[in-house]
C-alpha cells in the first residue's frame, strides 16, 4: 500500500514499510508549457514499524505517521544532509484493553491530523488522542469516544474536530469542553454505511465532504440539519480519500478501491465567471477564483441540478488496482495505488 | 532447497548437509515447498541421531526490486488478457511482439536497479545476492528474447538471421568496453586489442564498424593498402538478408554464392598471405569453422558461434533447420571439455522448437514461477501450446499461473496481484482463490475491507460471511460493539447481530444503563437485521420516551414490545417491571384494553413454569404481587375514568 502526499519540497511516500521522501522537481511553478522536470528521485528513507495508515506534515520538516501497530511517530527530515530520523514516538497511542489480566494489544491508528503544534489521532479502538509535539504524554485522551472504528479525522476549527466512523456517523467534537461526548452527531439516512474519509472546505468551514464504503460522496452543511445536503453516486467501491483543492476549492478529488480517481469540478456552475478562467492551464489563473464573488453560495451546496453543471472526470486511463491515497497542491496531483506505484500529475488544470 | 540442522543428539558431527547444489546461475527453492526425501543418517552401527531440519523458505518475493518486476508485469499480463482478440494475422502478431518487448524491458529495468543496488551496498553478502540476481535476470532476458524471436515473432528464413544477430550483439560478450579502450588510445591500430575488436565486429556481422577500424590500420600501414582495399571491398559487398520484401531468398542465395566464390578466389590466390590477421578474417568470411573456432575466447558461448557460423555459411537458414546447426555448434564449441549447463540446455531446446522442454527446464532451474508463468501465458496467446494434460487435467498454462499466484499469496501485499491471476485461470482459479483468500492475515480493518470487496465482486458469499464473522468476533472480544455490529451488517448476519444485542442487553441488566448510546440511538434501518436488534433499538427508544415524559407513547411502545413477541423471554419480567412506574403515575397512562393485555402477559409469564417459582428468590414473588396489585389498581382507575368521560 503506498500512501503519497505532497509538500512544497517533494513527495512523501510509503512503500514496503519504509517512509521515503522523493524530489519531484519544481512543484511550485509548472511553467507555461508544463514541462516535465525530470524523474523523481529518492532523497532519503527510513524503516517504519507496521503499515502506515496515515501521514501528515506537522511543519516544514516534521512528518507525523500513524501506524497499524497503534504507534504514532514524528519523523524529522533534515534537509541539509537529506536524512530522515525518528524524532518522537508515542507507543501504544491506540490499543485494545480488554481487562486487567490480558495485556493490551495494539489497535491500528487510522487517522492523523495536525495543526502545529497539536496533533489529533484516531484509531480502531474508538479512541481520540490529542498530542502536542514534543510533549511526552498525550494532552488529552477520549477513551471509547466511539463504539465503532474511527476512520478519519480533520480539523473543523482550531478547537473542533470532525470524525467519521464505521457506522456511518459524522461527529463534531469540541476539544475545549471537558466532557467526552461529541457536540453534534450527523448520520446518513438509510443504511448505516461506514464512512472512510472526511475533508472540510478550505474557505467555507460549514461545508464538509465525506466518502463512504459504497463509494458515495456526501456533502454536508453542518450549520443545518443532521443529514447530508447532497449524495452523489460516485465510485463502485470504498472511497478511500476525499480532498478539496487547498487553493481552489471548487475542485474536489476522490479516489477509490475500484481503481479510479475522480476530479469533481464545479467551477463551471458560477455563471458570472468569464469563460477563459474555466480552462485553467495558466498557473495564475485558477488562483483568482477564490477572490471573485465570495458572497456567492458555494456550488457544492446548491441543489439545482439543471442549473449548475458539475464536470466529473476520471483521471486514470487504465485502472486495475485500488487507488489508496491522493494529495493535491497547486497544479500537482499525486496518488498511490496498490500496484505499489506512485503517479505524479503536474498539469492538473491544463 | 537448502536445509540446516538445528541440533543433533549423540552421534557427533556426522551431520550430512542436504542440498540440491544450485548451479552457477540459479537460486533456491520456492516458499513453502515441502521437504521431500531429506533424511540424514549417521554411519552404520552408531545410534541414529535425531536431527531437525530447518527449511528456509525463499525470500525472492521480499527483494525490493523483484517486487517491481512482479507489479509491473502484472499490469502487462492484465493488458494482454484484456487485449482485442479480434485482431487477426499480422496486427495480432505485432501486438504480441510488443507485449513480449514490454516484458523484456521490465526485466531490463529490474536488472538495472539490481545492479545499482549491488554497486551501492557495502554488505558483501548482500552484494553477492544482488549480483546473483542480476545474472539470473540477465539469463531470463536472454531466454525470453530467443523465445520471442523463434516463437512469438516466428521469424522466417531471412529475417531470422538478422534477429539472431541482434540477439547475439545485445546479450553475448561485452564489446563496448574493449572498443572504447582501443578507440581512445593514441594509435588504435597499435593497440594490443585492436585485432580482437576487428575480429569480434566481423564475427558479429558488424561490417561497417569493422571497416572503419580497418581503415585506421590501413592509414597507419600503407604497405598493406592493397590488401586492405580488397578486404574492405569484400566486406562492403557481402549480401545480407533484408527485412523488407526487397529480395527473395533465391536472389539472396544466388548473390551470396557469387560473393562466396569471389572470397574463395582471393584467399586461394594468397592475397592475404602476408597478413595473418587479414587472412583469418577472410577465412571467417568464407565460413571456415576452424578459423571461427580459433576466436573461441572472443565469442565466449556456443550460441554466438552458432550465429556466426550461420551468418557466413547459411544466411538463408530456415527456422526448422536451426536444430541441426545448434547441436553441431554446441558439440564443436564445447569439444568434450565441458558439459552443457542448464542454460545451454534451455537454449538448445528453444533452437529445437521444443517449447514444452524449454518451459520444463526453466521450471526446474528457476527459483520462482514468475518467468515460466508469464512466458507460457504469452505463448498460449500465440496459440502455440496444445493442451498438455497434466495428471489432474488442467493445462500447463493454468498450472503455472496457479503456482505463481499461490506464491504471491504468502506476501503481505503482493497477494492482490495474485487475485487477478487466479481470475484468469478458468478451471481451478476460483477454487484456489476461495481457499487462499480466507487465509490472508487480517491485520487491519482496511485490509479486511479490501479482501471483502474482492470476495463480493466475485460472489464468494461463503468467504464474505466467514471473514465478517472473524472480524466481528475480534471486535467483540475487544469490546468494540459498534464495530462488531458494523461487520454483521455488512455480512447481513442476523445470528451475529442477535449475539451483539444480547451482549448489550446483558450489559444493561448488569449496569442498569446502556453503553454506547451513540450506536443504539442511531441504528436506523439496520435495526431490522435481527429481531433482537430491533428489540434493543425499540427498548432504548422506550427509555428515551420515558425520559422525555411522553408517557402514553412510551406505554404503547412497551406494550407492543411485549405483544409482538420480539422480546426475549428473559426480558419479560423486566419489561413488566418497567411498566410499574407507568402504572403508578398520577395520570392514568394505560387504557383498559392495554391493562388487560398486561395482565395477560403477566399470567403467561407466571403460568409458564410453576415449578420454577418455588426456586425463585422471594423477590420474584414479591414482584409478581406488586405487579398484580398495580395492575388491579390501574384497572380500577381506568374503568372509572373511561366510564366517567361520557357523562357531564
Contacts between the chains, C-beta under 8 A, distances in Angstrom:
chain1	res1	chain2	res2	distance
A	1	B	413	6.2
A	1	B	446	7.9
A	16	B	64	6.5
A	16	B	67	7.2
A	16	B	413	7.9
A	51	B	443	7.2
A	51	B	444	6.4
A	53	B	444	7.0
A	53	B	446	7.2
A	68	B	443	6.0
A	68	B	444	4.8
A	96	B	478	3.9
A	96	B	479	7.6
A	96	B	480	7.6
A	98	B	477	6.8
A	98	B	478	6.3
A	98	B	479	6.6
A	105	B	478	7.6
A	107	B	478	7.4
A	108	B	443	7.7
A	108	B	444	4.5
A	108	B	445	6.9
A	108	B	446	7.8
A	110	B	445	7.6
A	110	B	446	7.7
A	124	B	444	7.3
A	124	B	445	5.8
A	124	B	480	7.5
A	124	B	483	7.3
A	125	B	478	7.3
A	125	B	480	7.1
A	126	B	480	6.2
A	126	B	482	7.1
A	126	B	483	7.7
A	144	B	516	8.0
A	146	B	482	6.5
A	146	B	518	6.8
A	147	B	480	6.6
A	147	B	481	5.2
A	147	B	482	3.1
A	147	B	483	7.4
A	147	B	515	7.5
A	147	B	516	3.6
A	147	B	518	6.5
A	147	B	519	4.6
A	148	B	480	6.6
A	148	B	482	3.0
A	148	B	483	4.6
A	148	B	485	7.3
A	148	B	486	5.4
A	148	B	519	6.8
A	149	B	445	5.7
A	149	B	480	7.1
A	149	B	482	7.7
A	149	B	483	5.0
A	149	B	486	7.6
A	165	B	482	7.2
A	166	B	445	7.5
A	166	B	482	7.1
A	166	B	483	6.0
A	166	B	486	4.4
A	167	B	482	5.5
A	167	B	485	6.9
A	167	B	486	5.2
A	167	B	519	6.2
A	167	B	522	7.0
A	168	B	524	8.0
A	169	B	518	7.0
A	169	B	522	6.3
A	171	B	518	7.8
A	182	B	518	7.4
A	185	B	518	6.5
A	185	B	522	7.0
A	187	B	522	5.4
A	187	B	524	7.1
A	189	B	524	7.4
A	190	B	524	6.9
A	190	B	525	6.1
A	191	B	489	7.5
A	191	B	524	7.0
A	191	B	525	5.9
A	191	B	526	6.3
A	192	B	486	7.2
A	192	B	489	6.7
A	192	B	522	7.3
A	192	B	523	7.3
A	192	B	524	5.4
A	192	B	525	8.0
A	192	B	526	5.2
A	194	B	486	5.9
A	213	B	449	7.3
A	237	B	453	5.3
A	238	B	449	6.0
A	238	B	453	6.6
A	257	B	449	7.6
A	257	B	450	6.6
A	257	B	453	5.5
A	318	B	75	7.9
A	318	B	79	7.4
A	320	B	74	7.7
A	320	B	75	6.4
A	320	B	78	5.6
A	320	B	420	7.4
A	321	B	416	6.0
A	321	B	417	7.9
A	322	B	416	7.8
A	322	B	450	6.8
A	338	B	413	7.5
A	338	B	416	5.2
A	338	B	450	7.8
A	339	B	71	4.9
A	339	B	72	8.0
A	339	B	74	6.7
A	339	B	75	6.5
A	339	B	417	7.6
A	340	B	67	6.5
A	340	B	68	7.6
A	340	B	71	5.0
A	340	B	413	7.2
A	341	B	71	6.7
